[in-house]
Amino acid sequence: MAEIKINQLNFAYDANIPILKDISLILDSTPTAIIGQNGAGKTTLVKLLKGLLTPSSGEILLNGKNIKDLTVAQLAAYIGLVFQNPNDQIFKSTVLEEVLFGPLNIGMSKEKAEEKAREALRLVGLENQINENPYDLGLSERKLIAIASILAMDTEVVILDEPTIAQDYASKEKIKGIIRKLYTQGKMVLTIIHDMDFVAECFERTVVLAQGKVLLDGPTKEVFSKEDKLKEAYLELPHVTKLCKQLGYSETYLTIEELVAAEEQILALENV
């Protein structure tokens, strides 16, 4: 299982304007969401994890090895990033070619790459569109192609940048299933996202960034119980959590399923 240790990480594009300030985290196979308002430093942190930027100070260790000693190409075999905008990622003329590119580029054999590509396309529900030009498909489908292209690389770490953008209910359910599958395989799944409902439903751990610092870090239920702190970061509660607060519940509930289960338990105890 992969582990990423971030030790006293600092970064600034301009020496007078720090973006990340003394970030220290240990990331493991617990599905983790990194949330915060625009400008909080989420995307910068991900770019540092991918080796696309170099820290001003501090270090990032991947399985005990400092990533500064790895090239971006070498890191690609370990850390896969699905871009927020699939148009920044897609450039091949067919869906299958697009999904094959990543695994072939990291040295996977043609036979294994095609096996992984077809498997990934099945997971996102695009196995019947392998010969289509990605740009003949809608934004939602292009996002799923981008996800498939990273899944096919079979990396230890998968980072999803705003995975629910342009996705309908059915596609979100597919992505939830993919996250669960990656978790059962022992892979690290990280997301940077503004969709608090999706965080509540899919991610066991949540890290809140505000003004370049870690404001909160812990189990997702615990993080969403700290409404005052979240307000400091200008973040909303998930809809179910907010509704329960308005109805006077003292317990923090993240999903409808949690709320219904709790109510059923209370009714059962009352009927004993």
C-alpha positions in Angstrom: 0.0 0.0 0.0 1.2 3.5 -0.9 2.0 6.1 1.7 2.8 9.8 1.2 4.4 11.8 3.9 4.4 15.5 3.6 6.8 17.2 6.0 6.7 20.9 6.7 5.9 21.7 3.1 6.0 25.3 1.9 5.5 26.7 -1.6 5.3 30.2 -3.2 5.2 31.3 -6.8 6.4 34.6 -5.5 8.6 34.8 -2.5 6.3 37.5 -1.0 3.1 35.6 -1.5 3.2 32.1 0.2 0.6 29.6 -1.2 1.2 26.7 1.1 2.5 27.2 4.6 4.1 24.4 6.7 1.9 21.6 5.5 2.5 18.2 7.3 0.3 15.2 6.5 0.5 11.5 6.2 -1.7 10.1 3.4 -2.5 6.4 3.2 -5.1 4.1 1.7 -8.0 5.8 3.5 -10.0 7.6 0.8 -9.3 11.2 1.5 -10.9 14.5 0.3 -9.0 17.7 0.3 -11.4 20.6 0.4 -11.3 24.4 0.6 -12.3 27.5 -1.3 -10.6 28.6 -4.5 -7.1 29.9 -3.6 -6.8 27.6 -0.5 -3.9 25.7 -2.1 -5.5 22.4 -3.1 -4.4 22.4 -6.8 -1.0 23.6 -5.8 -0.6 20.7 -3.4 -1.7 18.2 -6.0 0.8 19.6 -8.5 3.6 19.2 -5.8 2.5 15.6 -5.3 2.8 14.9 -9.0 6.2 16.6 -9.2 4.9 19.3 -11.5 6.1 21.9 -9.0 9.1 22.0 -6.6 8.6 22.9 -2.9 10.1 26.1 -1.6 11.0 24.1 1.5 10.0 20.8 3.1 9.7 17.4 1.5 7.3 14.9 0.1 8.1 11.2 0.5 6.4 8.5 -1.6 6.9 5.1 0.1 9.9 6.6 1.9 11.5 8.1 -1.2 11.8 11.8 -1.7 9.9 12.6 -4.9 12.5 15.3 -5.8 14.7 12.3 -6.7 12.1 11.1 -9.3 11.3 12.6 -12.6 7.7 13.5 -13.6 7.8 10.5 -16.0 8.9 8.2 -13.2 6.2 9.5 -10.8 3.6 8.9 -13.5 4.0 5.1 -12.9 3.0 5.6 -9.2 0.7 8.6 -9.1 -2.2 9.2 -11.6 -4.0 12.5 -11.8 -7.3 13.0 -13.5 -7.5 16.7 -14.5 -10.4 18.8 -13.6 -11.0 19.7 -17.3 -10.7 16.6 -19.5 -10.0 18.8 -22.5 -6.6 19.4 -20.9 -5.9 15.7 -20.8 -7.4 14.2 -24.0 -5.6 14.4 -27.3 -6.0 11.1 -29.2 -8.4 10.5 -32.0 -10.2 7.5 -30.5 -11.4 6.6 -27.0 -9.3 3.4 -26.9 -6.2 5.1 -28.1 -6.6 7.8 -25.4 -6.9 5.2 -22.7 -4.1 3.1 -24.0 -1.6 6.0 -24.1 -0.9 6.2 -20.3 -0.2 2.5 -19.7 2.0 2.2 -22.8 3.9 5.4 -21.9 4.9 3.9 -18.5 6.2 0.7 -20.1 3.3 -1.7 -19.9 3.2 -4.3 -22.6 0.8 -3.8 -25.5 -1.3 -6.8 -24.4 -1.5 -5.8 -20.8 -2.2 -2.2 -21.7 -5.1 -3.2 -23.9 -6.5 -5.5 -21.2 -6.3 -2.7 -18.6 -7.7 -0.1 -21.0 -10.7 -2.2 -21.9 -11.3 -3.1 -18.2 -11.2 0.6 -17.3 -13.6 1.5 -20.1 -16.0 -1.1 -18.8 -15.8 0.4 -15.3 -16.8 3.8 -16.6 -19.5 2.4 -19.0 -17.8 3.3 -22.3 -16.8 -0.1 -23.5 -19.1 0.3 -26.5 -17.6 3.6 -27.6 -13.9 2.6 -28.0 -13.7 3.7 -31.7 -15.4 7.1 -31.1 -13.5 10.4 -31.3 -13.5 11.7 -27.7 -14.4 15.2 -28.9 -17.6 13.8 -30.5 -18.8 12.9 -27.0 -20.2 15.1 -24.3 -18.2 16.7 -21.4 -19.5 14.1 -19.0 -18.2 11.2 -21.2 -14.9 13.0 -21.8 -14.5 13.2 -18.0 -15.1 9.5 -17.7 -12.6 8.8 -20.5 -10.0 10.8 -18.5 -10.8 8.7 -15.4 -10.5 5.5 -17.5 -7.1 6.6 -18.9 -5.7 6.9 -15.3 -7.4 3.7 -14.1 -5.7 1.8 -17.0 -2.3 2.8 -15.7 -2.9 0.9 -12.5 -1.1 3.4 -10.3 -0.8 3.0 -6.6 -2.2 6.5 -6.1 -5.2 8.0 -8.0 -6.0 11.7 -7.6 -9.3 12.9 -8.9 -9.7 16.7 -9.5 -13.4 17.6 -9.3 -14.6 14.2 -10.4 -18.3 15.1 -10.3 -18.2 18.1 -12.7 -20.8 17.6 -15.5 -21.8 14.2 -14.1 -25.4 13.1 -13.7 -26.6 10.8 -10.9 -25.8 7.6 -12.8 -22.3 8.7 -13.6 -21.7 9.8 -10.1 -22.8 6.3 -8.9 -20.2 4.8 -11.3 -17.5 7.0 -9.9 -18.5 6.0 -6.4 -18.2 2.4 -7.3 -14.8 3.0 -8.8 -13.6 4.7 -5.6 -14.8 1.7 -3.6 -13.1 -0.7 -5.9 -9.8 1.1 -5.8 -10.0 1.1 -2.0 -10.6 -2.6 -1.8 -7.5 -3.0 -4.1 -5.4 -1.1 -1.4 -4.9 1.9 -3.6 -4.7 5.5 -2.3 -7.6 7.6 -3.6 -7.4 11.4 -3.1 -9.8 14.1 -4.4 -9.8 17.8 -4.5 -13.4 18.8 -4.8 -16.2 21.4 -4.0 -19.0 18.8 -3.9 -19.6 18.3 -0.2 -22.3 15.7 -0.7 -20.0 13.5 -2.7 -17.3 13.9 0.0 -19.8 12.9 2.7 -20.8 9.8 0.7 -17.4 8.6 -0.5 -14.5 9.7 1.6 -13.6 8.5 5.1 -11.1 11.3 5.8 -11.3 15.0 5.0 -8.5 17.6 5.0 -9.6 21.3 5.0 -7.2 23.8 3.6 -7.7 27.5 4.3 -5.2 30.2 3.3 -2.5 27.7 2.5 -2.7 25.9 5.9 -4.4 22.7 7.2 -7.4 24.0 9.2 -9.0 20.6 9.9 -7.9 17.0 9.3 -9.8 13.9 10.5 -12.7 11.5 9.9 -15.2 13.1 7.6 -18.0 13.0 10.1 -15.8 14.7 12.7 -14.7 17.4 10.3 -18.3 18.2 9.2 -19.4 18.4 12.9 -17.2 21.5 13.2 -19.4 24.0 11.5 -17.8 27.1 13.0 -14.4 26.0 11.7 -15.9 25.2 8.2 -17.3 28.7 8.1 -13.8 30.1 8.6 -12.9 28.3 5.4 -16.2 29.5 3.7 -17.4 25.9 3.2 -20.9 24.6 3.3 -22.1 21.5 5.1 -23.4 18.5 3.0 -27.1 19.0 2.4 -28.2 16.2 4.7 -25.9 17.4 7.5 -27.3 20.9 7.2 -30.9 19.8 7.2 -30.3 17.7 10.3 -28.7 20.7 12.1 -31.7 22.8 11.2 -34.1 20.1 12.5 -32.2 20.1 15.8 -30.3 16.9 15.7 -27.3 16.9 18.0 -25.6 14.0 16.1 -23.9 14.6 12.8 -25.3 12.7 9.9 -23.6 12.7 6.5 -26.1 10.8 4.3 -29.8 10.0 4.1 -28.9 6.3 4.7 -27.2 7.2 8.0 -30.1 9.3 9.2 -32.7 6.6 8.3 -30.7 3.9 10.1 -30.4 6.1 13.2 -34.2 6.8 13.2 -35.0 3.1 12.7 -32.8 2.2 15.7 -34.5 4.8 17.8 -37.9 3.4 16.8 -36.8 -0.1 17.6 -35.6 0.9 21.1 -38.9 2.7 21.7 -40.9 -0.4 20.8 -38.9 -2.7 23.1 
